[in-house]
Amino acid sequence: MDPKILLIVYHSMTGGARQMAEAATQGARSEASVTTRLLTAIETQPDDLLAADGYLFVTPENLAAIAGLMKDFFDRCYYPVLGRIEGRPYAAMICAGSDGSNAARQLARIATGWRLRAVAEPLIVCTHAQTPEEILREKRICTEDLQRCEAQGAALAAGMSLGVY
Ligand SMILES: Cc1cc2nc3c(=O)[nH]c(=O)nc-3n(C[C@H](O)[C@H](O)[C@H](O)COP(=O)(O)O)c2cc1C
């Protein structure tokens, strides 16, 4: 049997969501029987979604929504794969300044449209950036939060490997 493929799609402007996605990738790769692909939202195409067996979507929350380029990814890929990825497992991770809940809700609605199956609660990491200077500065996600992301990736890959989902 071909190895299962976990596709991790992310966008990041100031590095937070990228570090989260990389930590999740590291965790997922501890599951040797699953192939983990890490792609940016910009480069991800419908065929990448079709070729995968499960997904992890990682996005900043910007203006109380998922980041624009993450939305562009969903906009480009939504109809080409609609009805062809139903039932596949997914999880979401949000990098936010102080909230993240609206981005999580929006992403869940898109995933519901695709009839994907949420296999974890959205993981939200808050950077506590408040001022414009802090918000625009390159982020450094703390070790504890990166470990949560790593565990999320590992759990998703393990579930796929065991056929739990
Ligand atoms: C234009 C803009 C709007 C933002 N809006 C929100 C918001 O609505 N809620 C929130 O919690 N954080 C908000 N933030 C903070 C980002 O979520 C935070 O900086 C996060 O680290 C971005 O992820 P990134 O480092 O991967 O780019 C905003 C940041 C920018 C640049």
The ligand as an SDF file (V2000), in Angstrom:
LIG
                    3D

 31 33  0  0  0  0  0  0  0  0999 V2000
   -3.1200   43.6220    9.0250 C   0  0  0  0  0  0  0  0  0  0  0  0
   -3.0990   42.7850   10.2590 C   0  0  0  0  0  0  0  0  0  0  0  0
   -4.2820   42.5020   10.9050 C   0  0  0  0  0  0  0  0  0  0  0  0
   -4.2940   41.7070   12.0580 C   0  0  0  0  0  0  0  0  0  0  0  0
   -5.4850   41.4010   12.6430 N   0  0  0  0  0  0  0  0  0  0  0  0
   -5.5100   40.5810   13.7210 C   0  0  0  0  0  0  0  0  0  0  0  0
   -6.7630   40.1580   14.2690 C   0  0  0  0  0  0  0  0  0  0  0  0
   -7.8310   40.4850   13.7790 O   0  0  0  0  0  0  0  0  0  0  0  0
   -6.7440   39.3610   15.3700 N   0  0  0  0  0  0  0  0  0  0  0  0
   -5.5640   38.9450   15.9390 C   0  0  0  0  0  0  0  0  0  0  0  0
   -5.6010   38.2190   16.9330 O   0  0  0  0  0  0  0  0  0  0  0  0
   -4.3600   39.3010   15.4150 N   0  0  0  0  0  0  0  0  0  0  0  0
   -4.3040   40.0990   14.3270 C   0  0  0  0  0  0  0  0  0  0  0  0
   -3.1060   40.4560   13.7550 N   0  0  0  0  0  0  0  0  0  0  0  0
   -1.8560   39.9680   14.3700 C   0  0  0  0  0  0  0  0  0  0  0  0
   -1.3070   38.7270   13.6380 C   0  0  0  0  0  0  0  0  0  0  0  0
   -2.2190   37.6720   13.7270 O   0  0  0  0  0  0  0  0  0  0  0  0
    0.0280   38.3080   14.2910 C   0  0  0  0  0  0  0  0  0  0  0  0
    0.9560   39.3370   14.0290 O   0  0  0  0  0  0  0  0  0  0  0  0
    0.5440   36.9790   13.7910 C   0  0  0  0  0  0  0  0  0  0  0  0
    1.8220   36.7830   14.3480 O   0  0  0  0  0  0  0  0  0  0  0  0
    0.6360   36.9160   12.2950 C   0  0  0  0  0  0  0  0  0  0  0  0
    1.1630   35.6610   11.8960 O   0  0  0  0  0  0  0  0  0  0  0  0
    2.5240   35.5940   11.0360 P   0  0  0  0  0  0  0  0  0  0  0  0
    3.6390   35.9820   11.9990 O   0  0  0  0  0  0  0  0  0  0  0  0
    2.6160   34.1830   10.5900 O   0  0  0  0  0  0  0  0  0  0  0  0
    2.4250   36.5420    9.8980 O   0  0  0  0  0  0  0  0  0  0  0  0
   -3.0610   41.2190   12.6020 C   0  0  0  0  0  0  0  0  0  0  0  0
   -1.8580   41.5090   11.9200 C   0  0  0  0  0  0  0  0  0  0  0  0
   -1.8720   42.2680   10.7700 C   0  0  0  0  0  0  0  0  0  0  0  0
   -0.5660   42.5520   10.0440 C   0  0  0  0  0  0  0  0  0  0  0  0
  1  2  1  0
  2  3  1  0
  2 30  2  0
  3  4  2  0
  4  5  1  0
  4 28  1  0
  5  6  2  0
  6  7  1  0
  6 13  1  0
  7  8  2  0
  7  9  1  0
  9 10  1  0
 10 11  2  0
 10 12  1  0
 12 13  2  0
 13 14  1  0
 14 15  1  0
 14 28  1  0
 15 16  1  0
 16 17  1  0
 16 18  1  0
 18 19  1  0
 18 20  1  0
 20 21  1  0
 20 22  1  0
 22 23  1  0
 23 24  1  0
 24 25  2  0
 24 26  1  0
 24 27  1  0
 28 29  2  0
 29 30  1  0
 30 31  1  0
M  END
$$$$
